[in-house]
Amino acid sequence: MTGKMFSCFSVSVLACSILVSGCGSREAYDKKHYILNAARRGESIETETDSVLEVRRFTIDSAFAGKGLVYRMGEFEYESDFYSEFLVSPAAMITEKTRSWLAESGLFGTVLDVGSQIDPTHVIEGNIIAMYGDFRDKSSPEATIEMRVFLLKTEAGGESLPVFARKYQSSVGIESEGSDGLVRALDKCLEDILSSLEKDLSERPD
């Protein structure tokens, strides 16, 4: 084989290798991306208030901060799904859903958008403690979300006084296999928690 023929042959083999490798990579990285759709239903509560609410970005425990869906397989064993993940971080997504839910509730005169320069009268802070699919009992898997929520009242001079602190936990059975079923159950968990939060806020002392 001449040098020229060998060079052509080498380039052809390299091109085929890249093509095959590229196809394999696309298949290997074929991910699913999800968002939670938790939305408030029903009429808004009619209130006469000039209160202004700021919903600050929630924090989340580091074990659940990634975008990948998390599966609990044993008492101490957890797995993160590389191929099934949320489109945005869980903390940002749940913060946005909480803000939208409370804006539609009518409990506050105004719920501020992100970056607003208006001074709030009340502030919501939250920490997501856990968010996973529980597969320890494979015959009855559940989705679980657990979070803490704090309501603060702001005073003149910027001082914030706690009004209440609540811990919320919801577990919902996963009715269908695969990541779709887990996300659907997580969505129901978030709806349950936000419904409870709305009820508690409607009974707040101030």
Sequence and secondary structure as in RCSB ss.txt:
>XXXX:A:sequence
MTGKMFSCFSVSVLACSILVSGCGSREAYDKKHYILNAARRGESIETETDSVLEVRRFTIDSAFAGKGLVYRMGE
FEYESDFYSEFLVSPAAMITEKTRSWLAESGLFGTVLDVGSQIDPTHVIEGNIIAMYGDFRDKSSPEATIEMRVF
LLKTEAGGESLPVFARKYQSSVGIESEGSDGLVRALDKCLEDILSSLEKDLSERPD
>XXXX:A:secstr
  HHHHHHHHHHHHHHHHHHHHHHHHHHT  EEE       S         EEEE   EE GGG SSEEEEE SS
S EEEEEEEEESS HHHHHHHHHHHHHHHHTSSSEE  TT  S  SEEEEEEEEEEEEE SSTTS EEEEEEEEE
EEEE TTS EEEEEEEEEEEEEE  SSHHHHHHHHHHHHHHHHHHHHHHHHHT   
